[in-house]
Amino acid sequence: MKKIKIGIAGGAGYTGGELIRLLINHPQAEIVFVHSKSNAGNPVSKVHGDLLGETTLQFSAELNDTIDVLFLCVGHGEAKKFLEENFINEKIKIIDLSQDFRIKQNSLIGNRQFIYGLPELNKAEIKSANNIANPGCFATAIQLALLPLAKAGLLGDIYTTGITGSTGAGQSLGATSHFSWRANNIQSYKTLQHQHMNEVHQSLHQLQDNDGVFVHFIPWRGDFTRGIYTSSIVDCGLPLEEIRQLYKKFYEGAAFTHVSEFMIDLKQVVNTNNCFIHIEKQGNKIAVHSAIDNLLKGASGQAVQNMNLVFGLDETTGLKLKANYF
């Protein structure tokens, strides 16, 4: 099978770097160019220092159409602008890691219709898609924790907290991403108004069409670099074992989402494309915990998973990664 020829736009950031790391070791991938005007001519390893000796790629200021798929790793609001300003041949598939095309009413640009790329929800549509809107990191963790309950029609008001590592804020420094602020510190932000909630509600309503389904979400900035851990509280009268069976049945064909009977932690999933889920029950309440790596299952790993599905590969190709557990 011939290799998939790949272009990456926005390759100097965290998600772009993570994508390069995955694709240079992907057996069916060939990176043709990594686009970055500000770094044009520089070796990729000058920006992503861990890639020294791993690749001789240089950043390019130019795009070309000799590729099969283009990954957009540009900022939110920039992907739409990028496609408006640059002609991309319609034969080239696009996988966008920004939030620009995730919501259905925003998913069309020109002749390109974007499919929401959560494989555990939309695998059949992804396989036949030409354009993928890759889900957000918090959105992925929260949805995977709740989709089986939505499928069973068991959701109503949901109260969710989630904590994310500093890489979730992107590579550009801000007041809350400096080490001196982040170390030994924690803070909530965007309380009840996080931008990922629109896509979360869209997916939950896809399975349970009920206006009463609503997630009240408080995100937290954590004192670590990578990973997301969420906990959702839901009213549910079913026995715990019956709830676990709902989850196991829903995810029985999922390559990366696994239900644990034991409490989960971040170290189990960091540096992998996995999502681990654990369910607890007290009285009429259940708590559903989920953990992912925000740069992998929450971004670049899921983007490669989507690429594999689009091009007819086993979805785990290039993604059999080991957690840094100790």
N, C-alpha and C positions, 0 to 999 in steps of 0.2 A: 504494500500500500504506500502510495506517495505521501510525503510529509505535508502537513498543513502549513502553509506559508502565512506568517503572522506579522502584523504591524502593531506597534504600541504607541499611542499618543498620550503624553503626560508621563513619561517613564522615569522622571526624577523624584517623584514622591514616594510615599510609603507603599501604596497599593501597586504602583508601577514597578517598584523594586521587587516586591514580593512576587509579582507576576513573572518578571524576568527570571527570578530564582527557580520558579516552578518550571517554566517553559524551556530553559536551557537543558534541563534534565528529562524533559518529556520525550518519550521515544518516537512520537509521531509529529513533533513540532519543529519548525525552523523559523527563528526570528529573523525577518528580513530587515526591519528597521525599528529603532526606538526614537520617537520624535520628541525633541525638546529644543525650542529655539534658544533658550537662555544657556543651554549646555552644548550647543552644536559643535561638533569636532572633538569634544572631550571623550575620553574612554568612559564607558558606563561604570567601570570600577572606581573612577575618581569620585563619583557621587555615592555609589553603593560599594563601600570599601571591602566588604566580605566577598565580593565577586572577583577580586584580584586573583588571577590564575585560572578562573572559571570560564571567562569569556573575553574575547577581543573586540566585542561590539563597541561601536562609538555612537554617541547621540547624533541624530541627523536633524537638520532644519527643514528637510524636504519630505514630502509624502510621495509614495508611488503606488501604482495600482497593480503591482505584480503579486499581490497578496490574496489570500482566501478569506481572512478575517482581520478586522481591526478592533483592538481593545481601546476603549476610551477611558483613561485613568485621570481625566481632568477634573477640576472642581465642580461642585454643584452649581448649576446655572451656566457652566462653560461648555458642556457637551452639546446642548442645543445650539449655542453660538458657533461652536466648532463646525457642526454640520451645515449651518447656514453659510459659513464663510469659506468652506472647502468642499470642492466637488469630490464625492466618493462614489466611484462606479457602483451601480446597483447590484452587480454580481458579487461584490464584497460584502460578507456578513459583518454585522457590528454587534459587539458586546459592550454595553455601556455600564460603567461602575458608579456613575453619579445617580442622583435621584430624579434627573430631568424627565425620564419617560416611564417611571414606575406606575403612575396613576393613569387609569384608562383614558380619562379625558385629555391627558397630555401625551398619550403614547403614539401619536401619529405626527410625523414630520415629512413633508413632501410625499413620496410614495412609500416611505418606510413605516411599517407598523411594528411597534415593539411589544414583545410578549414578556410578561413578568416572570423572571427566571428563578423561581423557587422550585427545584426539582421534585421535592416531596409533595408538591401541590399540583404542578403543571407540567409534569414530565412529558406527556404525549404532545402537548402544544410546543414545548421547547424543541423536541426532536425534529419538528417540521418547520421551525421558525428560521427566518433570515436575520432577525434583529432581536436582541435580548436586553431587557432592562434588569441588571443584576440587583438583587435586594440589598437593603441596608443592613448594617451589622446588628444593631439592636432589634430591628424588625425581624431578622432571621431567627434570633434567639427566642424572641417572644412568640412568634408565629409557631415555631416548631414545638414549643411548650403547650400551645393551645389548640392546634388544628384538630387533634383527635376528638376533643370535647366539642368543637364546633360541628364536626361531622356527625356526632351523636345528638346534636341539638341541645347541649347541656349548658351553654354559656349564657350569662346575663351580664351583670356588672362584674368587672375583673379589676383587682387592685394589684398592680405590678411595680416592683422595684428592680433596678438593674444597675450594676456597677461595671465601668469600662476602664481599660488601661489608657495611658496617655497617647498611644499611637492612634486612638480613635479620633483625636483632635487634628490629625494631619501633621505634616512636617514643618509647616510655618509656625514659628514660635508666637505664642500669645501669653498674656499675663498668667493664665492658669495652666500652661504647659511647660513652663520653666521648671527645671529640677528643684530649684530652691523653694518653689511654691508647692510643687506636687509631693515632694518627699515628706513623709510623716503627716500627711494631710488627707482630708476627704471633704467633698462638698456636693450637694445636690445642685442641679441646674435644669433649666427649661422644664420646670415642674408643671406637669399636666398639659404641656404644649410642645412636646418633642416632635420634630418633623417626620419621624418614622411612623407615627401613629396612623397617618392617612393610609399607608400601604398595609399596615397591620389590619386595620378595620376592613379594608377592601378584600383582603384574603379571607378573614373570618366570615364576612358576609357572603363570600362566594360559596361557603359550605353551610352556613346557617343564616339564612336571609331573615334577620330579625333586628328591628331598630333598637331592641333592648340590649343587644350585645355591644358593650363598650368597655375599652381598656383605660383605666385611670393610672397613668404611668409617671413615676418619679425616677429619673436617671441620676446616677452618681458618678463623679470623677474619682477614680481610685489611685492609690499609691503603688502602681505597677505599670509595666509597659504594654503588655498585650493580654487580651482575653476579655470576655464578657460573661457575667454571671447574673441571671435573672431569677426572680421568684414571683410567682403569680398566685393570688388567693382567689378561690372560686367556691361558690356554694354548690354542693353536690351531695345528694343523698345515697348514691350508689356505694356498695361495699368497695373497699380499697382494691381487693383482688380483681373485681370486675372492671374497675377503672384501669388497672394495669393491663388487663387483657385488651381493652379498647385501644390502648397505646401500642401494644405489641402487634396487634392486627393491622393497625393503620401504617406502621412502619416496617412491616415484615419484608417489604421489597426495597427498603431504603438502604443505600450503600453506606451512608455515613451517620445516620441518626439512630441512636441506640438507647433503649430504656434500661436503667440500672435499678436493681432492687436495693442497692446500698447508696448512701449519700455520696454525691459527686463533688468534685472540686476542680478548680481551673487547671491545675497541673496535668490533669488527665487529658485535656484537649488542646492545650497550647502547643503550637507547631504541628497541628493536624487539621484535617478538614472535617473532623467529627463534631457532632452535637450530642452531648450526653444529657439525659433527662432522668430525673428522679421525682417520685410522687409520694407525698405524705398525707395523712388524713387525721383530723381531730374533730370529733363530733360531726357536724354537717359541713365542715370546711375542708377543702383540699388545698395543699400547697404544691405547685408544680415548679420544680427548679430546672433550669437549663444552663448549659455552659458551652461556649464556643471560643475559638480563636477569632478575634475581630478582623484580623488581616487575612485569614484563610477562609473558613466557612462563612465569615462575615463579609468577605470581599473577594480577594484574588483567587483563593482556592475554589470558591463556588463559581467564579467566572470560568475557570478551567474545566470544572465539572460540567458547566453548561456547554462549553466548546466541545467537549467529548460527546455529549448527547447530540448536538447539532450535526456533528460530522460522523455519527454512527459508530463511535468507539465505546468500549466499556467505560462507564463514567468514572471509574477509579483510576484510569490510566494517568500516570504521572502524579498521583495523589496519595500513594501508599506511604504516608509519612509517620514518623514515630514521635510521640510526645517526649519532651525533655522533662521527665518525671522527677528526677532528683537533681 
